[in-house]
């Protein structure tokens, strides 16, 4: 009985230690791929999105592609700490990953034009 309890505790500890949250340090390997935003929060109101409504693709060569509700654009990005900083034309974007667990992320987004959102996204 005691061995089973210890085994369950070990599995739970391992499962929770795989989640990155708070002051997380990201690498390109954590982020490269297509991210489908499933929820967006603006001014405290959260909306569930249809698949593909907002997509962000981070490439290993430092380029990124965005489809934001029908508006598509490309740019370049760097990773520092828990933030992806992207530049597309004259706009700078900041994707601050506040939580990363497997292929699911919570992201605080802002840009140089004053837009601020919270995203929940799934890497597909």
Buried (B, 14 or more C-beta within 10 A) or exposed (E): EEEEEEEEEEEEEEEEEEEBEEEBEBEBEBBBBBBBBBBBBEEEEEEEBEEEBBBBBBBEEEEBBBBBEEEEBEBEBEBEEBBBBBBBEEEBBBBBBBBBEEEBBBBBBBBEEEEEBBBBBBBE
